[in-house]
């Protein structure tokens, strides 16, 4: 299964670690999206910055 991650809030004011996680997910500007495979490593990255992104399942 695949998941679509969308950056909905600016990471300005949050830690550099969260900036790097967002970069690794392929999210740059607010509103940008990326589709990833549903794996434990990706879910852990999303959990780190859950307050900045929205997640939805994609077929």
PDB file of N, H, CA, C and O in Angstrom:
ATOM      1  N   UNK A   1       0.846  -1.183   0.000  1.00  0.00           N
ATOM      2  CA  UNK A   1       0.000   0.000   0.000  1.00  0.00           C
ATOM      3  C   UNK A   1       0.889   1.243   0.000  1.00  0.00           C
ATOM      4  O   UNK A   1       1.986   1.239   0.558  1.00  0.00           O
ATOM      5  N   UNK A   2       0.403   2.285  -0.624  1.00  0.00           N
ATOM      6  H   UNK A   2      -0.488   2.289  -1.078  1.00  0.00           H
ATOM      7  CA  UNK A   2       1.153   3.538  -0.697  1.00  0.00           C
ATOM      8  C   UNK A   2       0.438   4.621   0.102  1.00  0.00           C
ATOM      9  O   UNK A   2      -0.780   4.581   0.276  1.00  0.00           O
ATOM     10  N   UNK A   3       1.215   5.589   0.586  1.00  0.00           N
ATOM     11  H   UNK A   3       2.205   5.622   0.445  1.00  0.00           H
ATOM     12  CA  UNK A   3       0.658   6.717   1.326  1.00  0.00           C
ATOM     13  C   UNK A   3       1.158   8.013   0.708  1.00  0.00           C
ATOM     14  O   UNK A   3       2.294   8.108   0.245  1.00  0.00           O
ATOM     15  N   UNK A   4       0.283   9.002   0.715  1.00  0.00           N
ATOM     16  H   UNK A   4      -0.640   8.925   1.091  1.00  0.00           H
ATOM     17  CA  UNK A   4       0.613  10.322   0.191  1.00  0.00           C
ATOM     18  C   UNK A   4       0.788  11.263   1.378  1.00  0.00           C
ATOM     19  O   UNK A   4      -0.104  11.401   2.215  1.00  0.00           O
ATOM     20  N   UNK A   5       1.950  11.906   1.435  1.00  0.00           N
ATOM     21  H   UNK A   5       2.674  11.794   0.755  1.00  0.00           H
ATOM     22  CA  UNK A   5       2.269  12.818   2.526  1.00  0.00           C
ATOM     23  C   UNK A   5       2.294  14.232   1.963  1.00  0.00           C
ATOM     24  O   UNK A   5       2.966  14.487   0.964  1.00  0.00           O
ATOM     25  N   UNK A   6       1.569  15.155   2.593  1.00  0.00           N
ATOM     26  H   UNK A   6       1.024  14.948   3.405  1.00  0.00           H
ATOM     27  CA  UNK A   6       1.498  16.541   2.137  1.00  0.00           C
ATOM     28  C   UNK A   6       1.928  17.466   3.273  1.00  0.00           C
ATOM     29  O   UNK A   6       1.451  17.339   4.401  1.00  0.00           O
ATOM     30  N   UNK A   7       2.827  18.391   2.969  1.00  0.00           N
ATOM     31  H   UNK A   7       3.215  18.494   2.053  1.00  0.00           H
ATOM     32  CA  UNK A   7       3.275  19.374   3.954  1.00  0.00           C
ATOM     33  C   UNK A   7       2.208  20.455   4.064  1.00  0.00           C
ATOM     34  O   UNK A   7       1.934  21.164   3.096  1.00  0.00           O
ATOM     35  N   UNK A   8       1.600  20.583   5.259  1.00  0.00           N
ATOM     36  H   UNK A   8       1.823  20.007   6.045  1.00  0.00           H
ATOM     37  CA  UNK A   8       0.500  21.528   5.435  1.00  0.00           C
ATOM     38  C   UNK A   8       0.856  22.706   6.323  1.00  0.00           C
ATOM     39  O   UNK A   8       0.116  23.690   6.369  1.00  0.00           O
ATOM     40  N   UNK A   9       1.975  22.623   7.030  1.00  0.00           N
ATOM     41  H   UNK A   9       2.576  21.825   6.992  1.00  0.00           H
ATOM     42  CA  UNK A   9       2.377  23.698   7.920  1.00  0.00           C
ATOM     43  C   UNK A   9       3.868  23.939   7.751  1.00  0.00           C
ATOM     44  O   UNK A   9       4.630  22.998   7.526  1.00  0.00           O
ATOM     45  N   UNK A  10       4.286  25.185   7.857  1.00  0.00           N
ATOM     46  H   UNK A  10       3.668  25.950   8.040  1.00  0.00           H
ATOM     47  CA  UNK A  10       5.686  25.539   7.671  1.00  0.00           C
ATOM     48  C   UNK A  10       6.540  25.013   8.823  1.00  0.00           C
ATOM     49  O   UNK A  10       6.140  25.105   9.984  1.00  0.00           O
ATOM     50  N   UNK A  11       7.714  24.462   8.509  1.00  0.00           N
ATOM     51  H   UNK A  11       8.039  24.387   7.566  1.00  0.00           H
ATOM     52  CA  UNK A  11       8.587  23.959   9.568  1.00  0.00           C
ATOM     53  C   UNK A  11       9.436  25.052  10.227  1.00  0.00           C
ATOM     54  O   UNK A  11      10.276  24.746  11.073  1.00  0.00           O
ATOM     55  N   UNK A  12       9.231  26.299   9.859  1.00  0.00           N
ATOM     56  H   UNK A  12       8.549  26.547   9.171  1.00  0.00           H
ATOM     57  CA  UNK A  12       9.993  27.389  10.464  1.00  0.00           C
ATOM     58  C   UNK A  12       9.678  27.430  11.960  1.00  0.00           C
ATOM     59  O   UNK A  12       8.512  27.422  12.357  1.00  0.00           O
ATOM     60  N   UNK A  13      10.710  27.472  12.772  1.00  0.00           N
ATOM     61  H   UNK A  13      11.656  27.479  12.450  1.00  0.00           H
ATOM     62  CA  UNK A  13      10.537  27.513  14.216  1.00  0.00           C
ATOM     63  C   UNK A  13      10.625  26.154  14.873  1.00  0.00           C
ATOM     64  O   UNK A  13      10.588  26.060  16.100  1.00  0.00           O
ATOM     65  N   UNK A  14      10.742  25.096  14.082  1.00  0.00           N
ATOM     66  H   UNK A  14      10.772  25.173  13.085  1.00  0.00           H
ATOM     67  CA  UNK A  14      10.886  23.746  14.620  1.00  0.00           C
ATOM     68  C   UNK A  14      12.337  23.302  14.483  1.00  0.00           C
ATOM     69  O   UNK A  14      13.135  23.972  13.828  1.00  0.00           O
ATOM     70  N   UNK A  15      12.675  22.194  15.089  1.00  0.00           N
ATOM     71  H   UNK A  15      12.027  21.649  15.622  1.00  0.00           H
ATOM     72  CA  UNK A  15      14.071  21.755  15.151  1.00  0.00           C
ATOM     73  C   UNK A  15      14.625  21.405  13.766  1.00  0.00           C
ATOM     74  O   UNK A  15      13.881  21.105  12.832  1.00  0.00           O
ATOM     75  N   UNK A  16      15.963  21.454  13.668  1.00  0.00           N
ATOM     76  H   UNK A  16      16.567  21.698  14.427  1.00  0.00           H
ATOM     77  CA  UNK A  16      16.611  21.122  12.407  1.00  0.00           C
ATOM     78  C   UNK A  16      16.408  19.658  12.057  1.00  0.00           C
ATOM     79  O   UNK A  16      16.383  19.296  10.881  1.00  0.00           O
ATOM     80  N   UNK A  17      16.265  18.823  13.062  1.00  0.00           N
ATOM     81  H   UNK A  17      16.286  19.117  14.018  1.00  0.00           H
ATOM     82  CA  UNK A  17      16.023  17.396  12.807  1.00  0.00           C
ATOM     83  C   UNK A  17      14.720  17.215  12.043  1.00  0.00           C
ATOM     84  O   UNK A  17      14.647  16.383  11.139  1.00  0.00           O
ATOM     85  N   UNK A  18      13.692  17.980  12.392  1.00  0.00           N
ATOM     86  H   UNK A  18      13.752  18.656  13.126  1.00  0.00           H
ATOM     87  CA  UNK A  18      12.418  17.876  11.687  1.00  0.00           C
ATOM     88  C   UNK A  18      12.535  18.412  10.265  1.00  0.00           C
ATOM     89  O   UNK A  18      11.892  17.892   9.353  1.00  0.00           O
ATOM     90  N   UNK A  19      13.362  19.460  10.065  1.00  0.00           N
ATOM     91  H   UNK A  19      13.885  19.882  10.806  1.00  0.00           H
ATOM     92  CA  UNK A  19      13.608  19.965   8.712  1.00  0.00           C
ATOM     93  C   UNK A  19      14.229  18.867   7.856  1.00  0.00           C
ATOM     94  O   UNK A  19      13.840  18.671   6.705  1.00  0.00           O
ATOM     95  N   UNK A  20      15.196  18.154   8.428  1.00  0.00           N
ATOM     96  H   UNK A  20      15.511  18.313   9.364  1.00  0.00           H
ATOM     97  CA  UNK A  20      15.887  17.104   7.679  1.00  0.00           C
ATOM     98  C   UNK A  20      14.962  15.930   7.373  1.00  0.00           C
ATOM     99  O   UNK A  20      15.061  15.322   6.308  1.00  0.00           O
ATOM    100  N   UNK A  21      14.068  15.614   8.300  1.00  0.00           N
ATOM    101  H   UNK A  21      13.987  16.108   9.165  1.00  0.00           H
ATOM    102  CA  UNK A  21      13.102  14.535   8.060  1.00  0.00           C
ATOM    103  C   UNK A  21      12.187  14.915   6.901  1.00  0.00           C
ATOM    104  O   UNK A  21      11.901  14.090   6.033  1.00  0.00           O
ATOM    105  N   UNK A  22      11.730  16.163   6.887  1.00  0.00           N
ATOM    106  H   UNK A  22      11.962  16.834   7.592  1.00  0.00           H
ATOM    107  CA  UNK A  22      10.863  16.615   5.794  1.00  0.00           C
ATOM    108  C   UNK A  22      11.604  16.580   4.455  1.00  0.00           C
ATOM    109  O   UNK A  22      11.026  16.211   3.433  1.00  0.00           O
ATOM    110  N   UNK A  23      12.873  16.962   4.462  1.00  0.00           N
ATOM    111  H   UNK A  23      13.343  17.262   5.292  1.00  0.00           H
ATOM    112  CA  UNK A  23      13.670  16.896   3.236  1.00  0.00           C
ATOM    113  C   UNK A  23      13.801  15.454   2.761  1.00  0.00           C
ATOM    114  O   UNK A  23      13.691  15.173   1.567  1.00  0.00           O
ATOM    115  N   UNK A  24      14.035  14.541   3.702  1.00  0.00           N
ATOM    116  H   UNK A  24      14.124  14.769   4.671  1.00  0.00           H
ATOM    117  CA  UNK A  24      14.185  13.128   3.347  1.00  0.00           C
ATOM    118  C   UNK A  24      12.886  12.554   2.792  1.00  0.00           C
ATOM    119  O   UNK A  24      12.908  11.642   1.966  1.00  0.00           O
ATOM    120  N   UNK A  25      11.760  13.086   3.244  1.00  0.00           N
ATOM    121  H   UNK A  25      11.742  13.827   3.915  1.00  0.00           H
ATOM    122  CA  UNK A  25      10.472  12.647   2.714  1.00  0.00           C
ATOM    123  C   UNK A  25      10.178  13.262   1.345  1.00  0.00           C
ATOM    124  O   UNK A  25       9.235  12.848   0.672  1.00  0.00           O
ATOM    125  N   UNK A  26      10.969  14.236   0.934  1.00  0.00           N
ATOM    126  H   UNK A  26      11.735  14.573   1.481  1.00  0.00           H
ATOM    127  CA  UNK A  26      10.768  14.868  -0.366  1.00  0.00           C
ATOM    128  C   UNK A  26       9.822  16.045  -0.319  1.00  0.00           C
ATOM    129  O   UNK A  26       9.229  16.409  -1.334  1.00  0.00           O
ATOM    130  N   UNK A  27       9.671  16.653   0.868  1.00  0.00           N
ATOM    131  H   UNK A  27      10.152  16.357   1.693  1.00  0.00           H
ATOM    132  CA  UNK A  27       8.754  17.777   1.034  1.00  0.00           C
ATOM    133  C   UNK A  27       9.564  19.053   1.209  1.00  0.00           C
ATOM    134  O   UNK A  27      10.394  19.149   2.112  1.00  0.00           O
ATOM    135  N   UNK A  28       9.321  20.036   0.340  1.00  0.00           N
ATOM    136  H   UNK A  28       8.647  19.958  -0.394  1.00  0.00           H
ATOM    137  CA  UNK A  28      10.054  21.294   0.421  1.00  0.00           C
ATOM    138  C   UNK A  28       9.162  22.437   0.846  1.00  0.00           C
ATOM    139  O   UNK A  28       9.247  22.926   1.973  1.00  0.00           O
ATOM    140  N   UNK A  29       8.310  22.856  -0.063  1.00  0.00           N
ATOM    141  H   UNK A  29       8.241  22.459  -0.978  1.00  0.00           H
ATOM    142  CA  UNK A  29       7.423  23.990   0.215  1.00  0.00           C
ATOM    143  C   UNK A  29       6.086  23.508   0.778  1.00  0.00           C
ATOM    144  O   UNK A  29       5.693  22.355   0.597  1.00  0.00           O
ATOM    145  N   UNK A  30       5.410  24.414   1.458  1.00  0.00           N
ATOM    146  H   UNK A  30       5.729  25.350   1.605  1.00  0.00           H
ATOM    147  CA  UNK A  30       4.080  24.099   1.980  1.00  0.00           C
ATOM    148  C   UNK A  30       3.161  23.775   0.801  1.00  0.00           C
ATOM    149  O   UNK A  30       3.116  24.514  -0.183  1.00  0.00           O
ATOM    150  N   UNK A  31       2.445  22.684   0.908  1.00  0.00           N
ATOM    151  H   UNK A  31       2.482  22.083   1.707  1.00  0.00           H
ATOM    152  CA  UNK A  31       1.561  22.244  -0.160  1.00  0.00           C
ATOM    153  C   UNK A  31       2.172  21.164  -1.033  1.00  0.00           C
ATOM    154  O   UNK A  31       1.466  20.549  -1.832  1.00  0.00           O
ATOM    155  N   UNK A  32       3.471  20.920  -0.898  1.00  0.00           N
ATOM    156  H   UNK A  32       4.044  21.419  -0.249  1.00  0.00           H
ATOM    157  CA  UNK A  32       4.105  19.882  -1.709  1.00  0.00           C
ATOM    158  C   UNK A  32       3.729  18.504  -1.170  1.00  0.00           C
ATOM    159  O   UNK A  32       3.481  18.338   0.025  1.00  0.00           O
ATOM    160  N   UNK A  33       3.692  17.523  -2.063  1.00  0.00           N
ATOM    161  H   UNK A  33       3.893  17.658  -3.033  1.00  0.00           H
ATOM    162  CA  UNK A  33       3.289  16.168  -1.702  1.00  0.00           C
ATOM    163  C   UNK A  33       4.296  15.167  -2.228  1.00  0.00           C
ATOM    164  O   UNK A  33       5.032  15.434  -3.179  1.00  0.00           O
ATOM    165  N   UNK A  34       4.313  14.010  -1.589  1.00  0.00           N
ATOM    166  H   UNK A  34       3.716  13.793  -0.817  1.00  0.00           H
ATOM    167  CA  UNK A  34       5.150  12.903  -2.038  1.00  0.00           C
ATOM    168  C   UNK A  34       4.418  11.610  -1.728  1.00  0.00           C
ATOM    169  O   UNK A  34       3.704  11.509  -0.730  1.00  0.00           O
ATOM    170  N   UNK A  35       4.602  10.622  -2.593  1.00  0.00           N
ATOM    171  H   UNK A  35       5.182  10.704  -3.404  1.00  0.00           H
ATOM    172  CA  UNK A  35       3.984   9.310  -2.406  1.00  0.00           C
ATOM    173  C   UNK A  35       5.091   8.333  -2.028  1.00  0.00           C
ATOM    174  O   UNK A  35       6.121   8.260  -2.699  1.00  0.00           O
ATOM    175  N   UNK A  36       4.871   7.580  -0.947  1.00  0.00           N
ATOM    176  H   UNK A  36       4.034   7.639  -0.402  1.00  0.00           H
ATOM    177  CA  UNK A  36       5.857   6.624  -0.460  1.00  0.00           C
ATOM    178  C   UNK A  36       5.194   5.284  -0.211  1.00  0.00           C
ATOM    179  O   UNK A  36       3.980   5.188  -0.035  1.00  0.00           O
ATOM    180  N   UNK A  37       6.023   4.254  -0.202  1.00  0.00           N
ATOM    181  H   UNK A  37       7.010   4.331  -0.345  1.00  0.00           H
ATOM    182  CA  UNK A  37       5.580   2.916   0.164  1.00  0.00           C
ATOM    183  C   UNK A  37       5.363   2.891   1.681  1.00  0.00           C
ATOM    184  O   UNK A  37       6.111   3.519   2.431  1.00  0.00           O
ATOM    185  N   UNK A  38       4.345   2.169   2.122  1.00  0.00           N
ATOM    186  H   UNK A  38       3.737   1.659   1.513  1.00  0.00           H
ATOM    187  CA  UNK A  38       4.010   2.089   3.543  1.00  0.00           C
ATOM    188  C   UNK A  38       4.986   1.137   4.232  1.00  0.00           C
ATOM    189  O   UNK A  38       4.780  -0.077   4.232  1.00  0.00           O
ATOM    190  N   UNK A  39       6.066   1.699   4.827  1.00  0.00           N
ATOM    191  H   UNK A  39       6.234   2.685   4.827  1.00  0.00           H
ATOM    192  CA  UNK A  39       7.066   0.885   5.513  1.00  0.00           C
ATOM    193  C   UNK A  39       7.311   1.453   6.911  1.00  0.00           C
ATOM    194  O   UNK A  39       7.000   2.617   7.164  1.00  0.00           O
ATOM    195  N   UNK A  40       7.857   0.654   7.813  1.00  0.00           N
ATOM    196  H   UNK A  40       8.109  -0.291   7.607  1.00  0.00           H
ATOM    197  CA  UNK A  40       8.099   1.140   9.179  1.00  0.00           C
ATOM    198  C   UNK A  40       9.006   2.359   9.241  1.00  0.00           C
ATOM    199  O   UNK A  40       8.803   3.236  10.080  1.00  0.00           O
ATOM    200  N   UNK A  41      10.000   2.427   8.368  1.00  0.00           N
ATOM    201  H   UNK A  41      10.165   1.714   7.686  1.00  0.00           H
ATOM    202  CA  UNK A  41      10.914   3.569   8.390  1.00  0.00           C
ATOM    203  C   UNK A  41      10.205   4.860   7.966  1.00  0.00           C
ATOM    204  O   UNK A  41      10.412   5.909   8.576  1.00  0.00           O
ATOM    205  N   UNK A  42       9.384   4.786   6.941  1.00  0.00           N
ATOM    206  H   UNK A  42       9.216   3.934   6.445  1.00  0.00           H
ATOM    207  CA  UNK A  42       8.631   5.962   6.489  1.00  0.00           C
ATOM    208  C   UNK A  42       7.619   6.379   7.543  1.00  0.00           C
ATOM    209  O   UNK A  42       7.455   7.570   7.807  1.00  0.00           O
ATOM    210  N   UNK A  43       6.935   5.407   8.151  1.00  0.00           N
ATOM    211  H   UNK A  43       7.068   4.439   7.937  1.00  0.00           H
ATOM    212  CA  UNK A  43       5.963   5.737   9.189  1.00  0.00           C
ATOM    213  C   UNK A  43       6.633   6.388  10.394  1.00  0.00           C
ATOM    214  O   UNK A  43       6.044   7.267  11.025  1.00  0.00           O
ATOM    215  N   UNK A  44       7.846   5.974  10.721  1.00  0.00           N
ATOM    216  H   UNK A  44       8.325   5.261  10.209  1.00  0.00           H
ATOM    217  CA  UNK A  44       8.587   6.596  11.813  1.00  0.00           C
ATOM    218  C   UNK A  44       8.949   8.036  11.492  1.00  0.00           C
ATOM    219  O   UNK A  44       8.897   8.906  12.361  1.00  0.00           O
ATOM    220  N   UNK A  45       9.319   8.286  10.231  1.00  0.00           N
ATOM    221  H   UNK A  45       9.361   7.579   9.525  1.00  0.00           H
ATOM    222  CA  UNK A  45       9.642   9.657   9.805  1.00  0.00           C
ATOM    223  C   UNK A  45       8.399  10.534   9.869  1.00  0.00           C
ATOM    224  O   UNK A  45       8.465  11.686  10.299  1.00  0.00           O
ATOM    225  N   UNK A  46       7.284   9.994   9.446  1.00  0.00           N
ATOM    226  H   UNK A  46       7.230   9.058   9.096  1.00  0.00           H
ATOM    227  CA  UNK A  46       6.029  10.753   9.488  1.00  0.00           C
ATOM    228  C   UNK A  46       5.638  11.041  10.934  1.00  0.00           C
ATOM    229  O   UNK A  46       5.152  12.128  11.245  1.00  0.00           O
ATOM    230  N   UNK A  47       5.851  10.074  11.807  1.00  0.00           N
ATOM    231  H   UNK A  47       6.246   9.191  11.554  1.00  0.00           H
ATOM    232  CA  UNK A  47       5.507  10.258  13.223  1.00  0.00           C
ATOM    233  C   UNK A  47       6.314  11.396  13.846  1.00  0.00           C
ATOM    234  O   UNK A  47       5.813  12.088  14.732  1.00  0.00           O
ATOM    235  N   UNK A  48       7.562  11.602  13.394  1.00  0.00           N
ATOM    236  H   UNK A  48       7.968  11.039  12.674  1.00  0.00           H
ATOM    237  CA  UNK A  48       8.421  12.660  13.909  1.00  0.00           C
ATOM    238  C   UNK A  48       7.860  14.045  13.619  1.00  0.00           C
ATOM    239  O   UNK A  48       8.056  14.970  14.408  1.00  0.00           O
ATOM    240  N   UNK A  49       7.167  14.197  12.500  1.00  0.00           N
ATOM    241  H   UNK A  49       7.008  13.446  11.859  1.00  0.00           H
ATOM    242  CA  UNK A  49       6.684  15.520  12.095  1.00  0.00           C
ATOM    243  C   UNK A  49       5.192  15.478  11.762  1.00  0.00           C
ATOM    244  O   UNK A  49       4.738  16.154  10.838  1.00  0.00           O
ATOM    245  N   UNK A  50       4.441  14.690  12.509  1.00  0.00           N
ATOM    246  H   UNK A  50       4.810  14.141  13.259  1.00  0.00           H
ATOM    247  CA  UNK A  50       3.009  14.524  12.264  1.00  0.00           C
ATOM    248  C   UNK A  50       2.240  15.840  12.360  1.00  0.00           C
ATOM    249  O   UNK A  50       1.220  16.008  11.692  1.00  0.00           O
ATOM    250  N   UNK A  51       2.717  16.774  13.185  1.00  0.00           N
ATOM    251  H   UNK A  51       3.546  16.637  13.728  1.00  0.00           H
ATOM    252  CA  UNK A  51       2.032  18.052  13.370  1.00  0.00           C
ATOM    253  C   UNK A  51       2.211  18.988  12.179  1.00  0.00           C
ATOM    254  O   UNK A  51       1.576  20.040  12.123  1.00  0.00           O
ATOM    255  N   UNK A  52       3.074  18.616  11.218  1.00  0.00           N
ATOM    256  H   UNK A  52       3.590  17.760  11.264  1.00  0.00           H
ATOM    257  CA  UNK A  52       3.333  19.467  10.059  1.00  0.00           C
ATOM    258  C   UNK A  52       2.763  18.902   8.754  1.00  0.00           C
ATOM    259  O   UNK A  52       2.713  19.605   7.745  1.00  0.00           O
ATOM    260  N   UNK A  53       2.338  17.650   8.770  1.00  0.00           N
ATOM    261  H   UNK A  53       2.379  17.079   9.589  1.00  0.00           H
ATOM    262  CA  UNK A  53       1.915  16.994   7.534  1.00  0.00           C
ATOM    263  C   UNK A  53       0.530  16.362   7.677  1.00  0.00           C
ATOM    264  O   UNK A  53       0.031  16.150   8.782  1.00  0.00           O
ATOM    265  N   UNK A  54      -0.073  16.071   6.526  1.00  0.00           N
ATOM    266  H   UNK A  54       0.331  16.243   5.628  1.00  0.00           H
ATOM    267  CA  UNK A  54      -1.282  15.258   6.488  1.00  0.00           C
ATOM    268  C   UNK A  54      -0.952  14.003   5.677  1.00  0.00           C
ATOM    269  O   UNK A  54      -0.150  14.044   4.744  1.00  0.00           O
ATOM    270  N   UNK A  55      -1.579  12.899   6.048  1.00  0.00           N
ATOM    271  H   UNK A  55      -2.231  12.866   6.806  1.00  0.00           H
ATOM    272  CA  UNK A  55      -1.291  11.623   5.418  1.00  0.00           C
ATOM    273  C   UNK A  55      -2.589  11.011   4.917  1.00  0.00           C
ATOM    274  O   UNK A  55      -3.600  11.027   5.618  1.00  0.00           O
ATOM    275  N   UNK A  56      -2.561  10.475   3.712  1.00  0.00           N
ATOM    276  H   UNK A  56      -1.740  10.462   3.142  1.00  0.00           H
ATOM    277  CA  UNK A  56      -3.736   9.772   3.167  1.00  0.00           C
ATOM    278  C   UNK A  56      -3.260   8.557   2.389  1.00  0.00           C
ATOM    279  O   UNK A  56      -2.160   8.549   1.835  1.00  0.00           O
ATOM    280  N   UNK A  57      -4.101   7.530   2.353  1.00  0.00           N
ATOM    281  H   UNK A  57      -4.995   7.536   2.802  1.00  0.00           H
ATOM    282  CA  UNK A  57      -3.760   6.311   1.635  1.00  0.00           C
ATOM    283  C   UNK A  57      -4.105   6.467   0.161  1.00  0.00           C
ATOM    284  O   UNK A  57      -5.107   7.085  -0.201  1.00  0.00           O
ATOM    285  N   UNK A  58      -3.250   5.892  -0.683  1.00  0.00           N
ATOM    286  H   UNK A  58      -2.436   5.390  -0.390  1.00  0.00           H
ATOM    287  CA  UNK A  58      -3.421   5.958  -2.123  1.00  0.00           C
ATOM    288  C   UNK A  58      -3.407   4.539  -2.660  1.00  0.00           C
ATOM    289  O   UNK A  58      -2.670   3.691  -2.157  1.00  0.00           O
ATOM    290  N   UNK A  59      -4.207   4.276  -3.668  1.00  0.00           N
ATOM    291  H   UNK A  59      -4.806   4.965  -4.077  1.00  0.00           H
ATOM    292  CA  UNK A  59      -4.233   2.946  -4.284  1.00  0.00           C
ATOM    293  C   UNK A  59      -3.121   2.801  -5.290  1.00  0.00           C
ATOM    294  O   UNK A  59      -2.983   1.747  -5.910  1.00  0.00           O
TER     295      UNK A  59
END
